[in-house]
Structures are given as structure tokens and as C-alpha cells.
Amino acid sequence: MSVRPFHLAFPVHDLAAARAFYGGLLGCPEGRSSPEWIDFDLYGHQVVAHLAPDEARPASTNAVDGDQVPVRHFGVVLPMDEWDALADRLRAAGVRFVIEPHVRFKGEVGEQATMFFLDPSGNALEFKAFKDLKSLFAK
């Protein structure tokens, strides 16, 4: 599967906290920046933290397979071993999960490992992995 990088801009209340979270905790290399924004390389995708304190707020949730999933969220689909390593690293760092790492849709089409957590500005991130990546868009 050949995927082109996506670009996503999102609000944060504090650029130093965003830099520590995305650059430090998640290990995203930093690109260009200004006093109002920072580019990060999130697994080859360009995500941009924009200083906009009035826009940074928690997302509403919807029920998905027994969990209350933040409606507004972003993240990456990882290979299972990378997903496991990230979950272990986040647990070791004391990250509080909105939805703990677990497998969703067990035994169904689209079975996936998933976890949700918030950045310091309340932006929800989901990282997931599929036992079979071909089921990513399966119905």
C-alpha cells in the first residue's frame, strides 16, 4: 500500500507543552516553526500544532464497541509490534489513557488493537494496529 503523507493542523494552548509531547514523548522530529506554530513529522505525516488557546478543548464522544471514542481525533495505523512498543512506552511514561490499549472488534472483520490518549491541549490521538492490514477498510 503506497500512502501519500497527509497534513493536519490542530490547536494547542501552549507550544512548549506541544513540543515536549510530540517531540519528546512521541519522538516526532520537528520541522519548521514560528512563535505561533510547530511542524512535526508524525510517522511521515505533517502535523502542525498552532497556538490557539481558545480553540483547544476536549472532543465529544461516540460509543464504539463499548468505548466512548473522542469524535475529533487523529493518529496512525502501526504494525502490531510498533503498536505494542508504543503502548509500553506510553505506560512507562505514565500517560493517562482515555481508552486503554486493547483489541476492539475481536473475531470480527476489522479486528484491531487501539488506544486513545490526549495531548496537553486535550487533542485526542488514536494509534491502532491490525492483525491483517487488508481489513483496514473491510466491511
Beta strands, then each sheet from edge to edge (+ up, - down):
strand 1: 7-12
strand 2: 30-33
strand 3: 37-42
strand 4: 45-51
strand 5: 61-64
strand 6: 67-70
strand 7: 73-77
strand 8: 97-104
strand 9: 112-118
strand 10: 124-130
sheet 1: 1+ 4+ 3- 2+
sheet 2: 5+ 6-
sheet 3: 7+ 10+ 9- 8+
end
